[in-house]
């Protein structure tokens, strides 16, 4: 059983994005997600990133909490 914990910075690393706090804040500030829009459908993801996000949510995977957190942060912009 995988007992590792994940973080928002870990999700950014998993997505191939810069994971420093300032880079995460800049990404969130510059990538607004319309309220109610599906995170994985946002136009700024590569196909591989979008697939990862969809799969994480569909399978309620280890990353699902961080994916949900990112969606909330992007909608709050």
NORHUQUI-V498653 format. One record per helix or strand of 2 or more residues. SS is the DSSP state (H for helix, E for strand). FROM is the first residue (numbers start at 1). TO is the last residue. If there is no record, write none. Layout:
# NORHUQUI-V498653
SS:FROM:TO
SS:FROM:TO
This chain:
# NORHUQUI-V498653
H:8:14
H:21:30
H:39:41
H:47:58
H:64:75
